[in-house]
Structure formats: structure tokens, C-alpha cells
Amino acid sequence: MKDSIYFTVEERAFFERIIDDGLMQDGRRGVYWWIVRIAIARSLQESDEPDERYRAMPKSPSELHLEQITGRAKEPDYDDAFALLLSLRRDEDLFENHDLYVEVLQRHARRGMELLHESWLPGTSFHDVLLDSLYFRPSVDDDHSTNKGDVQFDILKKGLQQIGVDANPIGEPISGPRLSRHRLTLGGVEDYDRLRRGLEDLAFAIGLGTGTIAFGREPGERRVVLDIPRPSGAWRDVPWPPLVEAFMSSDAALAVCPGVDVIGEPVVFDFVEAPHMFVAGATGSGKSVCMNAILLSMLASDNPPELLMIDPKGVDFAEYDGLKLLRGEKVVTEMGAAVEMLRAVVEEMDARQERLREFGARNIAEARAAGSPMRRLVVVVDELADFLMSRTGAEEPLVRIAQKARAVGIHLLLATQRPEAATFPGLLRANIPSRIALTVQKSSDSRIILDESGAEDLMMRGDMLIKLAGRPLLRAHGARVDVADVKRAVTAANSRHT
């Protein structure tokens, strides 16, 4: 009979960091179960159940018994309370299946640890994270038009006065999914520089626990905008289904929608114009969800591309197996085979050039208009760092595709959790101008992705900066794409494209 919950080396190290730096209980290793209980509570804030990723890992080095976590067979004993809570949540009697109860508890504990790790950035208060995560969560039926968590202008005005800035509001604040946008008219030109230099002091003055105030200009005399983050518990999710209509009505050749902008308007762009994209962010930043949003956008297109998907870990994109638009109808997880398939794509690229000449076309759009059945191909590589480091010769075909494949309708979508010079080498960077940066740990990571800093100040969970070729940098919040959304999209695509 199962009676323990297991954790990885990394999770154990995170326990110790919370105890030492978060709770200031330096050296008290005996209170790990405090953290596990907090993690379970955090996971229970989510509306869905934790999936297979959070099961007990083989050979996990760290173990806690139920008597430590739930007080099983001790005084006070909360084990029945835990079992009842999880039974009600799942609508399943876990008292009748002890092993399943422990497995469910295991998954909630590990997912909660991941969520805490995402929320607690270096240099921020762990107590603020707990306050935001566990006490300020909106109810599931919250009206999205409310401004819960918004900083009111009277508070903002006092903060502005403390840094010597005179400003008046332009209309009411606009409440986006995570930020509140305040439009202001400054009293004088000199206030602009004071505000720009005083943003950190302003954040402190208005009681902003975590996050960074974003500042910009807008058309009009002495007009500026301030985007002020709300507590994470007052964030609003951006579900995927309502966004589908936004990109389906676009006239783009291959419209994709990773999410919404800071005031909640859908962000739609043409992947063909990209024409390749690099997506990167730290663990927990929402990179995989962002990738799913892009892929589901493509599958919903009237003329969806064929996909070649390479996933060294073989975890995040398993739901796409069986997709008829997927080359081989299976995600490639064996790296030797992946390199060979990329080399085959390079040969296909040359063959497509010949077909363009046959149709007297300069690009695939003209060839299709002339009657060619050629379909666009999007080559997806997840965990680019692992791929490049594990196989000699993996970089060369990717560079050739990035350099020459646009006209023949072959595009790259590359992603990594480790944005480093070695994992996004110069020739790839030079030929992939469109990038999406999710939260990273250091400004140097942001510069690898975007050629500028900024992504280190993002707020995890899908917060992103989008850099498209020839366009200004755009901040967006990713859509929530879950496994059910992916499965529905695959089924729908298979029914349309037999």
C-alpha cells in the first residue's frame, strides 16, 4: 500500500530555498511538509486536475510519508479531511482506493510546487506570492468587466506626487487580463523624465508587491500610458475557444493567435510573413502552451499546413500523434531520425523550387493560384537546445531551411527553455527575425531572444513579448490551451482533411 509522496532533486532544492529564503527558517529541514501542504493548496486553486507529468518519478531521491503531510495516524489527523476534499473535487470515492488517493495527492503536491516555482521570482517576497496565490483568487464566476485588483487613480496620483510628477487621468482605467492601463496627461514636459526615472519608486509608493510598471507614450500632447500589474489572484484567464473567431476572420494566409494584448484584444499575425519563429522562456513560463496556441491556430486554417514535429523529450506534444496533417502521423522523438527528416526537408526544398519553375511562379502562393497542390510545411522543433546538443549535424539543415525555404512554403517554429548563444546560434538568429520571449531569469537571456532586455520583468504563466519582423515589440498574455482543446483541434482537423 502506497504511503509516501516523492520529489525530485530539483524539488527538494526548492523546498530548501523556500525554507531558508522564503520563510526565513534557515536550516529547519524538518518542516518540508509545510511546503508540501502549501503546494497542495496552491494546486487546488486550479480548475483542472494535474496530469501524468506530476506522477511520482522513478528513483525519486526525496520522500515524505503521509503521517508527515496529512498527519495520518497521528494527532491531529487530517488524512480523512484531505481524502474527503479530493473525493468531492473528483466526484470519486478515494476512501475506497487508497493508492489512487496517494497518487492524486502526489500530483497535486508536485503541480503546486511547479506553480510556486513559477510565481516566486528571485528577489521577490515569498509571502507576497502566498498572499496573491492563496487569498486573492477570483471566483470562477467573476464578471470579467470588474476591475478587481486595479489601482485606483487617487492612489496612483498620490504615488505620482511622491515622485514629483503632475498628471491627470484620461478617462477610466482599462482593465486587461493581468494589467490595468492608465492613460495620463502630464502637467509638463519635465514630468516625462521624472516619471521614466521614478517607475520603481512609484511601484513601491502604490504598494505594488511584485511586477514592474510598464511605461510608454501615446499620440497626443504630453500623453502617456502606465500598465500596472494586478495581484496574480486577480488575473483573468484567456480561454482558447473565444479566440478562434478572431483569427478565423483574418485575411492572413496563415493567421495565428498566441493570446491577447494587455487590454484583452486578440493578437493575430500572419505566420507566412514571419516567416520563421523562435519561442523561448524559462520552465513554467508558458512556452509549451504558447506553442500549442500557435499550432491550433494553424490547424483551424482553411488551408492548414502539413506539420513535421520534433520533440526530444517526447512529452509535451503527444496529443498530436494521429494527426493526419502530421508527417508520418507521429511526433518524432528519436533524434537520429529527426536529423534525417530535416535533411529530407532540405532536399524537398530544392524539389519545390523546381515545381515553382514549372508553374512559372515566384512563390508557393502564386503556384497554388496556378493550380499546384503544394501545401505549406511547418517544421516544429521543441527543446532546440537538447536537439542541437544531442546530435552532430542538426544545425546545418535548420540553417539552410531558415535561409532559403520561405518562397517554397516551408517554415520553422523553434522553441527552447534555455535561450543561450550556443542553443540559438548566429546563423539561425540572423535568419529568424520573428521571436516570442516568455519570462526568463536574466536580462542576458532576454537579449538572446529579442536582442533587447525586458523578458526578465515578465510575470510567468504566458506573459510574453512578441517581436515580429518590421513591427514594434508587443506585450501579450497567452491563451489557456489545455489538453482537451488540443484533442478537439486534432479531431476536427482529421475530419476536414482525410
Secondary structure, DSSP 8 states (H G I E B T S, - for coil): ---EEEE-HHHHHHHHHIIIIIS--TT-GGGHHHHHHHHHHHHTTSSS---GGGS--TT-SEEEEHHHHT-TTSSS--HHHHHHHHHHHHTS-GGG-HHHHHHHHHHHHHHHHHHHHHH--TTS-HHHHHHHHHHS---TT--TT--TT---HHHHHHHHHHTT--EEE-SS-EE-SSEEEEEEEESSHHHHHHHHHTHHHHHHHTT--SS--EEEE-SSTTEEEEEEE--GGG----BSHHHHHHHHT---TTEEEEEEETTS-EEEEEGGGS-SEEEE--TTSSHHHHHHHHHHHHHTSSS--EEEEE-TTS-TTGGGTT-TTBGGGS-B--HHHHHHHHHHHHHHHHHHHHHHHHTT-SSHHHHHHTT-----EEEEESSHHHHHHHSTTSHHHHHHHHHH-TTTTEEEEEEES---TTTS-HHHHHH--EEEEE--SSHHHHHHHHSSS-GGGS-STTEEEEE-TTS--EEEEE-B--HHHHHHHHHHHHHH--
